[in-house]
Amino acid sequence: MEPIQWSPERARKVDLLTMSKKELTRLEVMQRLKAKRLKQREASQLLGISVRQVKRLYRSFLQSGAKGLVSQKRGKASNHRLSKEVMEQAWDLIYEKYRDFGPTLAHEKLEEVHQLKISDESVRKLMIAEGLWKPKRAKRVETHQMRKRRACCGELIQIDGSDHAWFEERGPRSTLLVYIDDASGQLMELWFVPTETFFGYCEATRHYVERYGKPVAFYSDKHGIFRVNQERPLGLSSGLTQFGRAMQELDIQIICANTPQAKGRIERANQTLQDRLVKELRLRGISDMQAANAYLPEFREDFNRRFAVAPRSTHDAHRPLLKTDNLDLILTHQERRSLSKNLTVQYQQVVFQIQTNRPGYALRNAQVMVCENAQGEVAIFYKNKPLAYSVYHKAPRQAEVVDSKTLDHQLKSSWTPPANHPWRQSYKAALPASPEVSP
C-alpha cells in the first residue's frame, strides 16, 4: 500500500475544529452514549447538566458529529456589545473632563451627568486600553485583628484630620476634619480648616452635636489635641488636653487608637475623599474653604447614599444637649490662674488688670478661670461669675512651641511678591542690562 502523499489541495479539504476542554469532555460522553456504554442519566451527572440538555446535545451530535457540540457563538461579537457611537462618546468625555478620574468615579459621572448607558467595567477596560488607568497589583495581605462594627449609630465616631491639597493649584493647602460613624460608615461631619487645631475641632464638634446630639465616644489617633503625650505635663493638673476637658464636660468619651489600622475605617475614607472630593471641587470651580464648606453638606449626603450601610440596630445612641451644656463656654480654651496682690493675671503674654468695687484684699491670690474663644476674645471667671478687666500691659513676644503638623502653617508669609519681582522672572531677565561699549 502506497503512503498518502500530502499536498496543499488535500490540506484545504481538511476541516479543522477548535474545541474547548469542556466540549472535548462532552464529545467523549456522547461517543459513549452512542456506543450504549452509558445511560443518559449517568451522562447528565458526569457533565453537571440536566437530562433534557443531554438529549439536545446527543441530537446535535448525531446530526453534525463533533461539530454539533461546538458553541455557535465562538468567533462572533456579543449581542450585548456597546455600539461604536457610545464608545466614542465615552472616550471623548473621559479625555475632555475625566482623564485623571478612577473608573468607578468616571462611570458615575458619565451615567449621572451625561446620561450615558455604560457599565463601570466597560469604562475600566476603555481607560486601561487608552493608558489612562493602570490596574493595581494586589497588595500583600497583612494580618490584623478583626473588629466588628458597633451596633448603634452614635456609639463610636471616628475622627481625624486630613492635610491635603484639596483645591490643587487653585487654592491654599488645607485640612479636612472628618467624622465618620463606626456602625454605618456614614459621614457625620466634614469641615475645612487651615490646620488641625483645638478650635478647628471645636467648631466641627459644635456642628455635629447641634445636628445629631452627643455621641457616646470619639475614636481618634494620639495627636496632642486629644491626648497628653508627656509623662508629667506642666500646667495641666487634670492630665487632660483642652479638647479632652471639653468632651469630658459634654460627657463624651475619647478613645485613642494605637495604630492607623485600628481606625482603618476613617483612614480608608480619607483616601476616598482625597480622590472624589478633590475632583468634585474641581468640577464646580471651588477654590477656597468658605465655598467648599458651603458645598460639603451636599457632598456628604451623596456620599452616604452611595456607601453608607444600615447599622445592626435601629437604636440611636446620640443624646440630646442639656440646658446646662453651654457650648459657648465649654468650647473655649480654659486655663486656671491666680490673681496677684495687684489683682492682675497674665495670659498669652498679656497682663489683665481686674476692675472691682470690692476691697482689693478680698481677691488676692484668688483662683480664676481665663477663657478664650476662637475669635481671641478673653473672659475671666471667678466662682462662675465674669470679672471686668482692662489690658494693663502687653509683654514682648517670646518663642512659641509649635508641633510638626502646624509648622508649615506658622512659617507661611502673608506677603506675595508682585508680578515684576525678580523672583518671578528668569535668571537672564533679572540681570541688569550691561552698558554698551563703543569701539
Beta strands, then each sheet from edge to edge (+ up, - down):
strand 1: 157-164
strand 2: 174-181
strand 3: 187-193
strand 4: 217-220
strand 5: 253-256
strand 6: 333-338
strand 7: 344-347
strand 8: 350-355
strand 9: 367-372
strand 10: 378-382
strand 11: 385-394
sheet 1: 3+ 2- 1+ 4+ 5+
sheet 2: 6+ 9- 10+ 11- 8+ 7-
end
